[in-house]
């Protein structure tokens, strides 16, 4: 399976992708990224999105609010 290179997306475009993932998969938590069985490792796409989110956070492109997007996760729980 070929996975998109999310590093090529603008901050705004990637943020939309990330928020969508958190909304659709509200059980994912950023702090669990990299842990086996956390959900992030369920698909190459989720893994790539999580990796890119952390890369952007560590370089200062993503703030705490961006990485821990509670609003997107709450929206996902409401839809579940």
ZATITI-81003 format. One record per residue (C-alpha): residue number from 1; x, y, z. Coordinates in Angstrom, 2 decimals. Layout:
<pts>
@k=NUM | c1=X | c2=Y | c3=Z
...
</pts>
This chain:
<pts>
@k=1 | c1=0.00 | c2=0.00 | c3=0.00
@k=2 | c1=1.35 | c2=3.38 | c3=-0.96
@k=3 | c1=0.96 | c2=6.06 | c3=1.70
@k=4 | c1=0.89 | c2=9.77 | c3=0.97
@k=5 | c1=3.85 | c2=11.91 | c3=2.03
@k=6 | c1=2.04 | c2=14.20 | c3=4.45
@k=7 | c1=5.10 | c2=16.41 | c3=4.89
@k=8 | c1=4.31 | c2=17.92 | c3=1.49
@k=9 | c1=0.97 | c2=19.32 | c3=2.72
@k=10 | c1=0.62 | c2=22.85 | c3=4.02
@k=11 | c1=0.05 | c2=23.23 | c3=7.74
@k=12 | c1=-3.63 | c2=24.00 | c3=7.18
@k=13 | c1=-4.16 | c2=21.03 | c3=4.85
@k=14 | c1=-2.41 | c2=18.59 | c3=7.17
@k=15 | c1=-4.29 | c2=19.95 | c3=10.17
@k=16 | c1=-7.54 | c2=19.17 | c3=8.34
@k=17 | c1=-6.36 | c2=15.60 | c3=7.70
@k=18 | c1=-5.27 | c2=15.18 | c3=11.32
@k=19 | c1=-8.51 | c2=16.57 | c3=12.72
@k=20 | c1=-10.46 | c2=14.21 | c3=10.46
@k=21 | c1=-8.48 | c2=11.22 | c3=11.71
@k=22 | c1=-9.05 | c2=12.21 | c3=15.35
@k=23 | c1=-12.75 | c2=12.73 | c3=14.67
@k=24 | c1=-13.15 | c2=9.38 | c3=12.92
@k=25 | c1=-10.98 | c2=7.49 | c3=15.41
@k=26 | c1=-11.68 | c2=9.14 | c3=18.77
@k=27 | c1=-9.91 | c2=6.36 | c3=20.66
@k=28 | c1=-6.55 | c2=7.49 | c3=19.29
@k=29 | c1=-4.46 | c2=9.62 | c3=21.61
@k=30 | c1=-1.32 | c2=11.44 | c3=20.47
@k=31 | c1=0.67 | c2=10.24 | c3=23.50
@k=32 | c1=0.02 | c2=6.63 | c3=22.48
@k=33 | c1=1.70 | c2=7.04 | c3=19.09
@k=34 | c1=4.49 | c2=4.51 | c3=18.65
@k=35 | c1=3.08 | c2=2.07 | c3=21.18
@k=36 | c1=2.15 | c2=-1.34 | c3=19.87
@k=37 | c1=-1.59 | c2=-1.95 | c3=19.92
@k=38 | c1=-2.40 | c2=1.75 | c3=20.40
@k=39 | c1=-4.53 | c2=2.01 | c3=17.29
@k=40 | c1=-2.02 | c2=4.18 | c3=15.45
@k=41 | c1=-0.39 | c2=1.00 | c3=14.19
@k=42 | c1=-3.67 | c2=-0.40 | c3=12.83
@k=43 | c1=-2.92 | c2=0.94 | c3=9.34
@k=44 | c1=-0.02 | c2=2.48 | c3=7.46
@k=45 | c1=-2.11 | c2=5.60 | c3=6.90
@k=46 | c1=-2.79 | c2=6.15 | c3=10.61
@k=47 | c1=0.87 | c2=5.53 | c3=11.35
@k=48 | c1=1.96 | c2=8.08 | c3=8.73
@k=49 | c1=-0.49 | c2=10.70 | c3=10.02
@k=50 | c1=0.63 | c2=10.21 | c3=13.62
@k=51 | c1=4.28 | c2=10.38 | c3=12.66
@k=52 | c1=3.75 | c2=13.60 | c3=10.71
@k=53 | c1=1.75 | c2=15.18 | c3=13.53
@k=54 | c1=4.57 | c2=14.51 | c3=15.97
@k=55 | c1=7.19 | c2=15.75 | c3=13.48
@k=56 | c1=5.29 | c2=19.02 | c3=13.11
@k=57 | c1=4.85 | c2=19.31 | c3=16.87
@k=58 | c1=8.55 | c2=18.73 | c3=17.57
@k=59 | c1=9.57 | c2=21.35 | c3=15.00
@k=60 | c1=7.12 | c2=23.90 | c3=16.42
@k=61 | c1=4.77 | c2=23.85 | c3=13.45
@k=62 | c1=2.03 | c2=22.28 | c3=15.61
@k=63 | c1=1.10 | c2=23.69 | c3=19.00
@k=64 | c1=-0.18 | c2=21.73 | c3=21.98
@k=65 | c1=-3.71 | c2=22.66 | c3=20.89
@k=66 | c1=-3.05 | c2=21.31 | c3=17.40
@k=67 | c1=-1.63 | c2=18.00 | c3=18.61
@k=68 | c1=-4.18 | c2=17.47 | c3=21.36
@k=69 | c1=-7.22 | c2=18.57 | c3=19.38
@k=70 | c1=-9.91 | c2=17.88 | c3=21.97
@k=71 | c1=-12.63 | c2=19.47 | c3=19.84
@k=72 | c1=-12.04 | c2=17.00 | c3=16.99
@k=73 | c1=-12.02 | c2=14.06 | c3=19.38
@k=74 | c1=-15.23 | c2=15.19 | c3=21.06
@k=75 | c1=-16.90 | c2=15.54 | c3=17.67
@k=76 | c1=-15.88 | c2=11.95 | c3=16.93
@k=77 | c1=-17.34 | c2=10.67 | c3=20.21
@k=78 | c1=-20.62 | c2=12.42 | c3=19.49
@k=79 | c1=-20.83 | c2=10.75 | c3=16.09
@k=80 | c1=-19.95 | c2=7.30 | c3=17.39
</pts>
